[in-house]
């Protein structure tokens, strides 16, 4: 009985390898990318690409384990969920109110250390931000918010 269950499980895992989600890789930045639509200093652009773009843009750099299911499915869900909340590749399409709210969230989550997620930085140590990098990112987000939606 155990051998049949183990064999069935193995066949299920092998069969799962043939169903792969579509990749989140659109190529070059488009006209709606935040760095095209707004002034983004090169330091901040580098921080966004290093710590945010994998989950919050149309340009994900996949780790090797994305080729193994069910890890690939989990990553696909995670990226789709991240883009649902904020997509830097489509930021230029956001209205003033939505863009302002997203910039407030960048400021809040950066200041509180809730982004990037700990589960992400475990596998991507380059995405860990120093206090100076967080300050640069949050200051930029605050300045851009005031520029596009002055109170």
Secondary structure as GFF3:
##gff-version 3
##sequence-region A 1 151
A	DSSP	alpha_helix	2	16	.	.	.	ID=ss1
A	DSSP	alpha_helix	34	37	.	.	.	ID=ss2
A	DSSP	alpha_helix	42	51	.	.	.	ID=ss3
A	DSSP	alpha_helix	53	56	.	.	.	ID=ss4
A	DSSP	three_ten_helix	64	67	.	.	.	ID=ss5
A	DSSP	alpha_helix	71	85	.	.	.	ID=ss6
A	DSSP	three_ten_helix	88	93	.	.	.	ID=ss7
A	DSSP	alpha_helix	96	112	.	.	.	ID=ss8
A	DSSP	alpha_helix	118	123	.	.	.	ID=ss9
A	DSSP	three_ten_helix	125	127	.	.	.	ID=ss10
A	DSSP	alpha_helix	131	148	.	.	.	ID=ss11
###
